[in-house]
Amino acid sequence: MTTELPRQLHEDGAKRAIDWLMDRHRKGMNVAFETLLDQLFTGGRAHAVNKLDEDAVEALQINLTEWQLAEGSLQLKQGRRRIVDHLLGPDGPAFTPNQQRWLAQLARQPLRLYTVTAVRPGVGVTLCDALDAGAAPIEVDEVMGSRNMAAGMLLGCRVMSEGGRPVLSGAMYPFGPLAGPRVQAELQAELQADVQAAAPEGQPNELKTRLGLCLMKAWLRQFTEPPAMPQFINADTGELVLLITDHYQVLDWPALSAALAGCGDVQGSRETGWHRETTGADGQLRSLVAINLGQQPDRIEPFYRSQRAADAGRIWLDGVAGASVHWLTREITDPAGALALAPRAMPGSELGNKQ
């Protein structure tokens, strides 16, 4: 979804700028966009773009257009020049004072990563700099995007000022819970590398631009590359969590029921299935195995949450049940792998980028 900024903010200055650039410098602007896309998609741009859905393509167009106005450059007859300088120079289009101020501010404000710490739907959000713990929170006016934001999410954006109030510029780069920590670490590494290296003379905005490009690449990576999946670890045992189901054919139900009834740590029945539990060092009951009834009338399906539990559980059950059951097969699911295969929506596609 696209929305327009309130007219008092920029009076369509961004649209006026792009229309003029595409009318006067279409070839140069196309080259600028192609160059930027090559920077962002490092590994086959055409293949990556084909992976984007309609919402992602729309957001990409909006975000990259704003980047060109804020950070881009253009090859002119007299040499390469920043787009914003050309727009606001004597050869640029006629802007209103408000439009001029908005474009100049757009070029000054960095694209940064923020944590959304509070949301007032339809009114605004509170943002905290995700890279500077000492920075003061910012109360931002944001009507459309705030309706679909949630506290705790990471958001890349430019914070502007209009009438003494912080507002968002329009482009938004939301990050999902799996991608957020990674981009935060990458941006911190860029900052640390800049501190350790000597700042290039005469290039005061180089770090600002590098951080912005790093953020944009990470945003695109969310829906062009498989997500990095976390490992699921059992907090009690330190083992990797796996979802393991053994499949047994029951040859003698009365014998099986009697065998399990004779185990003091087993609860249940043929009608409901059985649970074998143990008491941990903290005094809490924990399941060793859940013996579920199978989909077929002569099957049971013992379920475990780790490889070690499954191996020990099969030895135990075979010993207790004896000839009343016959083992058929084992099914193992890695929850991280299952999560990776789940359909992914574009992060924050419902925020409503503005232009």
C-alpha positions as CSV (number, residue, x, y, z in Angstrom):
1,M,0.0,0.0,0.0
2,T,1.3,3.5,-0.8
3,T,0.2,6.6,1.0
4,E,1.0,10.3,0.6
5,L,2.7,12.5,3.2
6,P,0.5,15.3,4.4
7,R,0.9,18.2,2.0
8,Q,2.5,20.6,4.5
9,L,5.5,18.3,4.8
10,H,6.9,18.5,1.3
11,E,4.1,19.7,-1.0
12,D,4.9,16.8,-3.4
13,G,8.5,17.9,-3.6
14,A,9.8,14.4,-4.1
15,K,7.4,13.7,-6.9
16,R,8.2,17.0,-8.6
17,A,11.9,16.2,-8.3
18,I,11.6,12.7,-9.9
19,D,9.3,13.9,-12.7
20,W,11.8,16.6,-13.6
21,L,14.8,14.2,-13.4
22,M,13.1,11.6,-15.6
23,D,12.1,14.3,-18.1
24,R,15.5,16.0,-18.3
25,H,17.9,13.2,-17.4
26,R,16.1,9.9,-18.0
27,K,19.1,8.0,-19.3
28,G,21.4,9.2,-16.5
29,M,18.7,8.3,-13.9
30,N,18.2,4.8,-15.4
31,V,22.0,4.3,-15.2
32,A,22.0,5.5,-11.6
33,F,19.2,3.0,-10.6
34,E,20.9,0.2,-12.4
35,T,24.2,0.9,-10.6
36,L,22.4,1.0,-7.2
37,L,20.6,-2.3,-7.9
38,D,24.0,-3.9,-8.8
39,Q,25.4,-2.7,-5.5
40,L,22.5,-4.1,-3.5
41,F,22.1,-7.4,-5.3
42,T,25.6,-8.9,-5.2
43,G,25.1,-12.3,-6.8
44,G,22.8,-12.1,-9.7
45,R,20.4,-9.2,-9.7
46,A,17.9,-10.5,-12.3
47,H,17.5,-13.8,-10.4
48,A,17.0,-12.0,-7.0
49,V,14.5,-9.5,-8.4
50,N,12.4,-12.4,-9.8
51,K,12.0,-13.6,-6.3
52,L,10.2,-10.5,-5.1
53,D,6.5,-10.4,-4.8
54,E,4.3,-7.4,-5.9
55,D,4.5,-5.7,-2.5
56,A,8.3,-6.1,-2.3
57,V,8.7,-4.6,-5.8
58,E,6.6,-1.6,-4.9
59,A,8.5,-1.1,-1.6
60,L,11.8,-1.4,-3.5
61,Q,10.8,1.2,-6.0
62,I,9.7,3.7,-3.3
63,N,12.8,3.1,-1.1
64,L,15.3,3.2,-3.9
65,T,13.7,6.4,-5.3
66,E,14.1,8.1,-2.0
67,W,17.7,6.9,-1.7
68,Q,18.6,8.5,-5.1
69,L,17.1,11.8,-3.9
70,A,19.0,11.6,-0.6
71,E,22.3,10.0,-1.6
72,G,22.5,9.4,-5.3
73,S,24.7,11.0,-7.9
74,L,24.2,11.7,-11.6
75,Q,26.6,11.8,-14.5
76,L,26.2,15.2,-16.2
77,K,28.1,16.8,-19.1
78,Q,30.2,18.8,-16.6
79,G,30.9,15.7,-14.5
80,R,29.4,13.6,-11.7
81,R,27.2,15.5,-9.3
82,R,25.0,14.7,-6.3
83,I,21.4,14.6,-7.4
84,V,20.1,16.8,-4.6
85,D,22.8,19.4,-5.4
86,H,21.7,19.4,-9.0
87,L,18.0,19.7,-8.1
88,L,18.5,22.6,-5.7
89,G,21.1,24.4,-7.9
90,P,20.4,27.1,-10.4
91,D,19.7,24.6,-13.2
92,G,17.2,22.7,-11.2
93,P,13.4,22.9,-11.3
94,A,11.4,25.6,-9.5
95,F,10.6,24.3,-6.0
96,T,8.6,26.0,-3.3
97,P,10.5,26.9,-0.2
98,N,8.9,24.0,1.7
99,Q,9.9,21.6,-1.1
100,Q,13.5,22.9,-1.0
101,R,13.8,22.5,2.7
102,W,12.4,19.0,2.6
103,L,14.8,17.8,-0.1
104,A,17.8,19.5,1.6
105,Q,16.8,17.8,4.9
106,L,16.3,14.5,3.2
107,A,20.0,14.6,2.1
108,R,21.2,15.5,5.6
109,Q,19.3,12.9,7.6
110,P,20.9,9.4,7.7
111,L,19.1,6.2,7.1
112,R,19.4,4.5,10.5
113,L,18.2,1.5,12.4
114,Y,15.8,2.0,15.2
115,T,13.9,-0.2,17.7
116,V,10.2,0.6,18.0
117,T,9.6,0.7,21.8
118,A,6.1,2.0,21.9
119,V,3.2,2.4,19.5
120,R,0.2,4.7,19.4
121,P,-1.8,3.4,16.5
122,G,-2.9,6.1,14.1
123,V,-0.8,8.7,15.9
124,G,2.9,7.8,16.2
125,V,5.7,5.6,17.6
126,T,8.6,5.9,19.9
127,L,12.0,5.0,18.3
128,C,15.3,4.2,20.0
129,D,18.5,4.2,18.1
130,A,19.5,0.5,17.8
131,L,23.2,1.4,17.5
132,D,23.5,4.0,20.2
133,A,22.2,2.9,23.6
134,G,22.8,6.4,25.0
135,A,20.6,8.2,22.4
136,A,17.4,9.7,23.7
137,P,14.1,8.1,22.5
138,I,12.3,9.9,19.7
139,E,8.6,10.5,19.7
140,V,7.7,10.3,16.0
141,D,4.4,11.4,14.4
142,E,3.4,8.6,12.0
143,V,-0.2,8.0,11.1
144,M,-0.3,5.2,8.6
145,G,2.7,3.0,9.6
146,S,2.0,3.1,13.3
147,R,-1.3,1.2,12.8
148,N,0.7,-1.9,11.9
149,M,3.9,-1.6,13.9
150,A,4.6,-3.5,17.1
151,A,6.9,-2.7,20.0
152,G,10.2,-4.6,19.7
153,M,10.5,-4.5,15.9
154,L,13.5,-3.1,14.2
155,L,12.9,-0.4,11.6
156,G,15.2,1.3,9.2
157,C,14.1,4.9,8.4
158,R,15.0,8.5,8.1
159,V,13.7,10.7,11.0
160,M,12.9,14.2,9.7
161,S,11.6,17.3,11.3
162,E,8.5,19.3,10.3
163,G,7.1,22.2,12.3
164,G,9.3,21.2,15.2
165,R,8.0,17.6,15.3
166,P,9.9,14.4,14.3
167,V,8.3,12.6,11.3
168,L,9.4,9.8,9.0
169,S,10.6,10.6,5.5
170,G,8.5,8.0,3.8
171,A,10.8,5.0,3.0
172,M,10.7,2.2,5.6
173,Y,12.8,-0.9,6.0
174,P,11.2,-3.2,8.5
175,F,13.1,-6.3,9.8
176,G,11.6,-9.6,10.9
177,P,12.7,-11.2,14.2
178,L,15.3,-13.5,12.5
179,A,16.9,-10.8,10.4
180,G,16.9,-8.0,13.0
181,P,19.8,-9.2,15.2
182,R,22.0,-9.9,12.1
183,V,21.6,-6.4,10.5
184,Q,22.2,-4.8,13.9
185,A,25.5,-6.8,14.3
186,E,26.5,-5.9,10.7
187,L,25.9,-2.2,11.3
188,Q,27.8,-2.3,14.6
189,A,30.7,-3.9,12.8
190,E,30.7,-1.1,10.2
191,L,30.8,1.5,12.9
192,Q,33.6,-0.3,14.7
193,A,35.7,-0.6,11.5
194,D,35.2,3.2,10.9
195,V,36.4,4.0,14.4
196,Q,39.6,1.9,13.9
197,A,40.3,3.3,10.4
198,A,41.3,6.9,9.6
199,A,38.3,8.8,8.2
200,P,38.8,9.6,4.5
201,E,39.7,13.2,4.0
202,G,37.0,15.3,2.3
203,Q,34.4,12.5,2.5
204,P,32.3,13.3,5.6
205,N,29.3,11.4,4.4
206,E,31.1,8.1,3.5
207,L,30.1,6.3,6.7
208,K,26.5,7.6,6.5
209,T,26.3,6.2,3.0
210,R,28.0,2.9,3.8
211,L,25.6,2.3,6.8
212,G,22.6,3.1,4.6
213,L,23.7,0.7,1.9
214,C,24.4,-2.1,4.5
215,L,20.9,-1.6,5.9
216,M,19.3,-1.7,2.5
217,K,21.1,-4.9,1.5
218,A,20.0,-6.6,4.7
219,W,16.4,-5.5,4.2
220,L,16.4,-7.1,0.7
221,R,18.1,-10.2,1.9
222,Q,15.1,-11.1,3.9
223,F,13.1,-12.0,0.8
224,T,15.8,-13.0,-1.6
225,E,17.8,-15.4,0.5
226,P,16.8,-18.3,2.9
227,P,16.7,-16.9,6.4
228,A,19.4,-17.9,8.9
229,M,17.5,-20.3,11.2
230,P,18.2,-20.4,15.0
231,Q,19.0,-23.7,16.7
232,F,16.4,-24.9,19.2
233,I,18.1,-26.1,22.3
234,N,16.5,-27.9,25.3
235,A,17.2,-25.6,28.2
236,D,17.3,-28.5,30.7
237,T,19.6,-30.8,28.8
238,G,21.5,-28.6,26.4
239,E,20.5,-30.9,23.6
240,L,19.4,-29.9,20.1
241,V,15.6,-30.1,19.9
242,L,14.3,-32.6,17.3
243,L,10.7,-33.8,16.8
244,I,11.0,-37.6,16.6
245,T,8.1,-40.0,16.1
246,D,8.6,-43.8,16.1
247,H,5.9,-45.9,14.4
248,Y,4.9,-49.3,15.8
249,Q,2.4,-51.9,14.8
250,V,0.5,-53.3,17.8
251,L,0.3,-57.1,17.6
252,D,-1.4,-57.7,21.0
253,W,-3.3,-54.7,22.6
254,P,-4.1,-56.5,25.9
255,A,-0.5,-57.5,26.4
256,L,0.8,-54.0,25.6
257,S,-1.7,-52.3,28.0
258,A,-0.8,-54.7,30.8
259,A,2.9,-54.1,30.3
260,L,2.6,-50.3,30.4
261,A,0.2,-50.5,33.4
262,G,2.9,-52.3,35.3
263,C,5.3,-49.3,34.9
264,G,5.1,-46.9,37.9
265,D,6.2,-43.9,35.8
266,V,3.6,-44.4,33.0
267,Q,0.1,-42.9,33.0
268,G,-2.7,-43.5,30.5
269,S,-4.7,-46.1,28.7
270,R,-5.4,-47.7,25.3
271,E,-8.2,-45.2,24.8
272,T,-6.1,-42.0,25.4
273,G,-2.5,-43.1,24.9
274,W,0.3,-43.1,27.5
275,H,2.8,-40.7,29.0
276,R,6.0,-41.7,30.7
277,E,7.4,-38.9,33.0
278,T,10.3,-38.3,35.3
279,T,11.0,-35.8,38.1
280,G,13.9,-33.4,37.3
281,A,16.5,-32.1,39.8
282,D,14.3,-29.0,40.2
283,G,11.4,-31.1,41.3
284,Q,9.4,-30.5,38.1
285,L,7.8,-33.3,36.1
286,R,9.2,-33.8,32.5
287,S,7.9,-36.0,29.7
288,L,10.2,-38.8,28.6
289,V,7.9,-40.1,25.9
290,A,4.3,-39.5,24.8
291,I,2.9,-42.8,23.3
292,N,0.2,-41.5,21.0
293,L,-2.4,-43.6,19.2
294,G,-1.8,-43.9,15.5
295,Q,-4.1,-43.0,12.7
296,Q,-4.5,-46.7,11.9
297,P,-6.2,-48.8,14.5
298,D,-3.2,-51.1,15.1
299,R,-0.5,-48.4,15.5
300,I,1.1,-46.4,18.2
301,E,3.4,-43.4,17.7
302,P,5.9,-42.7,20.6
303,F,7.0,-39.1,20.4
304,Y,10.3,-37.6,21.7
305,R,12.0,-34.2,21.7
306,S,15.7,-35.2,21.3
307,Q,17.8,-37.9,19.6
308,R,19.1,-39.2,23.0
309,A,15.6,-39.4,24.4
310,A,14.3,-41.3,21.3
311,D,17.2,-43.8,21.3
312,A,16.8,-44.5,25.1
313,G,13.0,-44.6,24.7
314,R,13.0,-47.2,22.0
315,I,15.2,-49.5,24.0
316,W,12.9,-49.0,27.0
317,L,9.7,-49.6,25.1
318,D,11.0,-52.6,23.2
319,G,12.0,-54.1,26.5
320,V,8.7,-53.4,28.3
321,A,6.3,-54.3,25.4
322,G,8.3,-57.3,24.0
323,A,6.4,-59.3,21.4
324,S,3.2,-57.2,21.7
325,V,4.6,-54.6,19.3
326,H,6.7,-54.5,16.1
327,W,8.8,-51.4,15.3
328,L,8.2,-50.0,11.8
329,T,10.1,-46.8,11.2
330,R,11.2,-43.5,12.7
331,E,10.3,-39.9,11.5
332,I,12.6,-37.0,12.5
333,T,11.8,-33.3,11.9
334,D,14.2,-30.5,12.6
335,P,12.0,-27.5,13.7
336,A,14.5,-25.0,12.3
337,G,14.3,-26.6,8.9
338,A,10.5,-26.7,9.0
339,L,10.5,-23.0,9.9
340,A,12.8,-22.3,7.0
341,L,10.4,-24.0,4.5
342,A,7.3,-22.1,5.8
343,P,5.9,-19.4,3.5
344,R,7.4,-16.0,4.2
345,A,5.6,-12.7,3.9
346,M,7.5,-9.5,3.1
347,P,8.5,-8.1,6.5
348,G,6.3,-5.1,7.3
349,S,4.7,-5.0,3.9
350,E,1.6,-3.7,5.6
351,L,3.3,-0.6,7.0
352,G,2.4,1.5,4.0
353,N,5.6,3.2,2.5
354,K,5.0,6.8,1.7
355,Q,6.2,8.8,-1.2
